[in-house]
Amino acid sequence: MSLAEERRLLDASPKWLQDIIVFAINTGMRQSEILDLKWGQVDRDRRTLTIFEQKNRCVDTLPLSGTVMELLEARDYVFPNTMDERKGNILLLKAFHTALRKSGIQNFRFHDLRHTFATRLVQAGVDLYSVQKLGRWKTVSMVQRYAHHNTETLRNTIEVMDGIG
């Protein structure tokens, strides 16, 4: 997802969904991991988040960015519904699809926010091993399926060739 598409999607989303989208893009967490998130998993002092039950059956502690910490500090709860309970998948997906339609973005799923997370890290020059650990993929080959380079992000690398010889 490009930054322009992200902006359109955020503009088309209600505030509560904006927070979840920003959180997803900045953590690479799966939808269920976000909706199941409890404050007991967040260590505000260490700026980390621990995921106990996840798809790969591992327990992982992840560092949190300043953007995510600001988002979390501004709220009493992580992402509850109006009854202070877990927000339902159907509510999230209905609002997400409405925002996609309003923003004009097609062929995009909530899970693609994980792809955006990985792609942005790789395009910023983060090594695949670090992206693998942050996204909790079991293998680097899984990261390669998620992260995509565009031609311009490879320009600095190829320009190294001009200095050789």
VEXRO-342390 format. One record per residue (C-alpha): residue number from 0; residue in one letter; y, z, x. Coordinates in Angstrom, 2 decimals. Example, Ala and Ser with C-alpha at 12.3 -4.5 7.8 and 13.67 -1.06 7.14 Angstrom:
% VEXRO-342390
+-----+------+---------+---------+---------+
|  nr | rest |       Y |       Z |       X |
+-----+------+---------+---------+---------+
|   0 |    A |   -4.50 |    7.80 |   12.30 |
|   1 |    S |   -1.06 |    7.14 |   13.67 |
+-----+------+---------+---------+---------+
This chain:
% VEXRO-342390
+-----+------+---------+---------+---------+
|  nr | rest |       Y |       Z |       X |
+-----+------+---------+---------+---------+
|   0 |    M |    0.00 |    0.00 |    0.00 |
|   1 |    S |    3.35 |   -0.97 |    1.41 |
|   2 |    L |    6.30 |    1.42 |    1.45 |
|   3 |    A |    8.01 |   -0.74 |   -1.18 |
|   4 |    E |    4.96 |   -0.54 |   -3.46 |
|   5 |    E |    4.77 |    3.19 |   -2.88 |
|   6 |    R |    8.42 |    3.57 |   -3.91 |
|   7 |    R |    7.84 |    1.50 |   -7.08 |
|   8 |    L |    4.75 |    3.53 |   -7.95 |
|   9 |    L |    6.58 |    6.83 |   -7.40 |
|  10 |    D |    9.55 |    5.65 |   -9.46 |
|  11 |    A |    7.18 |    4.73 |  -12.30 |
|  12 |    S |    5.38 |    8.10 |  -12.21 |
|  13 |    P |    6.16 |   11.45 |  -13.81 |
|  14 |    K |    7.17 |   14.18 |  -11.33 |
|  15 |    W |    3.77 |   15.91 |  -11.35 |
|  16 |    L |    2.01 |   12.62 |  -10.52 |
|  17 |    Q |    4.59 |   11.82 |   -7.81 |
|  18 |    D |    3.64 |   15.07 |   -6.08 |
|  19 |    I |   -0.07 |   14.25 |   -6.24 |
|  20 |    I |    0.49 |   10.70 |   -4.93 |
|  21 |    V |    2.62 |   11.97 |   -2.01 |
|  22 |    F |    0.01 |   14.63 |   -1.30 |
|  23 |    A |   -2.83 |   12.06 |   -1.39 |
|  24 |    I |   -1.05 |    9.63 |    0.92 |
|  25 |    N |   -0.19 |   12.40 |    3.39 |
|  26 |    T |   -3.60 |   14.09 |    3.45 |
|  27 |    G |   -6.11 |   11.33 |    2.73 |
|  28 |    M |   -7.90 |   13.70 |    0.36 |
|  29 |    R |  -10.13 |   12.44 |   -2.42 |
|  30 |    Q |   -9.04 |   12.77 |   -6.05 |
|  31 |    S |  -11.60 |   15.48 |   -6.82 |
|  32 |    E |  -10.63 |   17.42 |   -3.68 |
|  33 |    I |   -6.99 |   17.39 |   -4.79 |
|  34 |    L |   -7.71 |   18.41 |   -8.36 |
|  35 |    D |  -10.10 |   21.17 |   -7.25 |
|  36 |    L |   -7.65 |   22.51 |   -4.64 |
|  37 |    K |   -6.96 |   26.25 |   -4.86 |
|  38 |    W |   -4.34 |   28.30 |   -3.03 |
|  39 |    G |   -7.10 |   30.21 |   -1.23 |
|  40 |    Q |   -7.82 |   27.01 |    0.70 |
|  41 |    V |   -4.24 |   26.77 |    2.01 |
|  42 |    D |   -3.12 |   28.80 |    5.02 |
|  43 |    R |    0.67 |   28.56 |    4.92 |
|  44 |    D |    1.13 |   30.39 |    8.22 |
|  45 |    R |   -1.20 |   28.11 |   10.17 |
|  46 |    R |   -0.16 |   25.06 |    8.09 |
|  47 |    T |   -3.79 |   24.16 |    7.39 |
|  48 |    L |   -6.02 |   23.44 |    4.44 |
|  49 |    T |   -9.76 |   24.10 |    4.30 |
|  50 |    I |  -12.08 |   21.96 |    2.21 |
|  51 |    F |  -15.32 |   23.79 |    1.44 |
|  52 |    E |  -17.11 |   21.41 |   -0.92 |
|  53 |    Q |  -16.74 |   17.75 |   -0.16 |
|  54 |    K |  -18.62 |   14.50 |   -0.28 |
|  55 |    N |  -19.93 |   14.75 |    3.30 |
|  56 |    R |  -21.17 |   18.34 |    2.69 |
|  57 |    C |  -19.14 |   19.70 |    5.62 |
|  58 |    V |  -16.48 |   22.40 |    5.73 |
|  59 |    D |  -13.31 |   21.10 |    7.36 |
|  60 |    T |   -9.96 |   22.64 |    8.18 |
|  61 |    L |   -7.14 |   20.12 |    8.38 |
|  62 |    P |   -3.60 |   20.45 |    9.71 |
|  63 |    L |   -0.86 |   19.80 |    7.16 |
|  64 |    S |    2.25 |   17.72 |    7.81 |
|  65 |    G |    5.78 |   18.95 |    7.19 |
|  66 |    T |    6.00 |   16.69 |    4.12 |
|  67 |    V |    2.95 |   18.34 |    2.57 |
|  68 |    M |    4.13 |   21.85 |    3.46 |
|  69 |    E |    7.51 |   21.18 |    1.77 |
|  70 |    L |    5.73 |   19.88 |   -1.31 |
|  71 |    L |    3.48 |   22.97 |   -1.44 |
|  72 |    E |    6.26 |   25.47 |   -0.76 |
|  73 |    A |    8.22 |   24.17 |   -3.74 |
|  74 |    R |    5.55 |   25.23 |   -6.24 |
|  75 |    D |    3.80 |   28.33 |   -7.47 |
|  76 |    Y |    0.51 |   26.52 |   -8.06 |
|  77 |    V |   -1.11 |   23.59 |   -6.32 |
|  78 |    F |   -1.74 |   20.99 |   -9.08 |
|  79 |    P |   -2.60 |   22.78 |  -12.38 |
|  80 |    N |   -2.39 |   21.49 |  -15.92 |
|  81 |    T |   -0.03 |   23.15 |  -18.39 |
|  82 |    M |   -2.57 |   25.93 |  -18.99 |
|  83 |    D |   -2.77 |   26.87 |  -15.27 |
|  84 |    E |   -6.22 |   25.30 |  -15.14 |
|  85 |    R |   -7.63 |   22.38 |  -13.16 |
|  86 |    K |   -5.86 |   19.16 |  -14.13 |
|  87 |    G |   -8.41 |   16.76 |  -15.60 |
|  88 |    N |   -9.44 |   13.45 |  -14.06 |
|  89 |    I |   -8.72 |   11.59 |  -17.28 |
|  90 |    L |   -5.14 |   12.89 |  -17.48 |
|  91 |    L |   -4.52 |   11.98 |  -13.85 |
|  92 |    L |   -6.03 |    8.51 |  -14.13 |
|  93 |    K |   -4.26 |    7.73 |  -17.42 |
|  94 |    A |   -0.88 |    8.63 |  -15.90 |
|  95 |    F |   -1.73 |    6.80 |  -12.67 |
|  96 |    H |   -2.68 |    3.59 |  -14.51 |
|  97 |    T |    0.48 |    3.81 |  -16.62 |
|  98 |    A |    2.54 |    4.13 |  -13.41 |
|  99 |    L |    0.71 |    1.18 |  -11.85 |
| 100 |    R |    1.43 |   -0.96 |  -14.91 |
| 101 |    K |    5.13 |    0.06 |  -14.96 |
| 102 |    S |    5.47 |   -0.60 |  -11.22 |
| 103 |    G |    3.79 |   -4.01 |  -11.42 |
| 104 |    I |    1.13 |   -3.04 |   -8.86 |
| 105 |    Q |   -2.24 |   -4.64 |   -9.53 |
| 106 |    N |   -5.75 |   -4.21 |   -8.16 |
| 107 |    F |   -5.12 |   -0.67 |   -6.91 |
| 108 |    R |   -7.14 |    2.50 |   -7.50 |
| 109 |    F |   -6.27 |    6.15 |   -6.88 |
| 110 |    H |   -8.90 |    6.14 |   -4.12 |
| 111 |    D |   -6.90 |    3.40 |   -2.37 |
| 112 |    L |   -4.36 |    6.11 |   -1.47 |
| 113 |    R |   -7.01 |    7.22 |    1.08 |
| 114 |    H |   -6.93 |    3.71 |    2.52 |
| 115 |    T |   -3.13 |    3.95 |    2.71 |
| 116 |    F |   -3.43 |    7.25 |    4.60 |
| 117 |    A |   -5.83 |    5.79 |    7.18 |
| 118 |    T |   -3.93 |    2.51 |    7.51 |
| 119 |    R |   -0.60 |    4.20 |    8.14 |
| 120 |    L |   -2.08 |    6.44 |   10.84 |
| 121 |    V |   -3.79 |    3.51 |   12.60 |
| 122 |    Q |   -0.67 |    1.35 |   12.34 |
| 123 |    A |    1.33 |    4.20 |   13.90 |
| 124 |    G |   -1.02 |    4.13 |   16.90 |
| 125 |    V |   -3.18 |    7.16 |   16.06 |
| 126 |    D |   -6.60 |    6.83 |   17.67 |
| 127 |    L |   -9.59 |    6.16 |   15.41 |
| 128 |    Y |  -11.32 |    9.42 |   16.35 |
| 129 |    S |   -8.34 |   11.46 |   15.12 |
| 130 |    V |   -8.12 |    9.40 |   11.93 |
| 131 |    Q |  -11.86 |    9.94 |   11.43 |
| 132 |    K |  -11.47 |   13.71 |   11.75 |
| 133 |    L |   -8.39 |   13.90 |    9.52 |
| 134 |    G |  -10.02 |   11.76 |    6.82 |
| 135 |    R |  -13.38 |   13.49 |    7.24 |
| 136 |    W |  -15.35 |   10.27 |    7.62 |
| 137 |    K |  -18.73 |   10.69 |    9.32 |
| 138 |    T |  -18.37 |    7.62 |   11.54 |
| 139 |    V |  -15.63 |    5.56 |   13.14 |
| 140 |    S |  -17.09 |    2.51 |   11.40 |
| 141 |    M |  -16.17 |    4.13 |    8.06 |
| 142 |    V |  -12.59 |    4.50 |    9.29 |
| 143 |    Q |  -12.56 |    0.82 |   10.18 |
| 144 |    R |  -13.50 |    0.00 |    6.57 |
| 145 |    Y |  -10.56 |    2.06 |    5.32 |
| 146 |    A |   -7.80 |    1.36 |    7.85 |
| 147 |    H |   -6.24 |   -2.07 |    8.07 |
| 148 |    H |   -3.88 |   -3.51 |   10.64 |
| 149 |    N |   -1.32 |   -6.07 |    9.69 |
| 150 |    T |   -0.29 |   -8.71 |   12.22 |
| 151 |    E |    3.03 |   -7.08 |   13.14 |
| 152 |    T |    1.42 |   -3.75 |   14.05 |
| 153 |    L |   -0.58 |   -5.59 |   16.71 |
| 154 |    R |    2.53 |   -7.21 |   18.28 |
| 155 |    N |    3.25 |   -4.43 |   20.82 |
| 156 |    T |   -0.36 |   -4.52 |   21.92 |
| 157 |    I |   -0.45 |   -8.27 |   22.53 |
| 158 |    E |    2.91 |   -8.16 |   24.31 |
| 159 |    V |    1.12 |   -6.14 |   27.01 |
| 160 |    M |   -0.41 |   -9.48 |   28.01 |
| 161 |    D |    3.06 |  -10.78 |   28.96 |
| 162 |    G |    3.29 |   -8.11 |   31.64 |
| 163 |    I |   -0.11 |   -8.83 |   33.20 |
| 164 |    G |   -0.37 |  -11.18 |   36.10 |
+-----+------+---------+---------+---------+
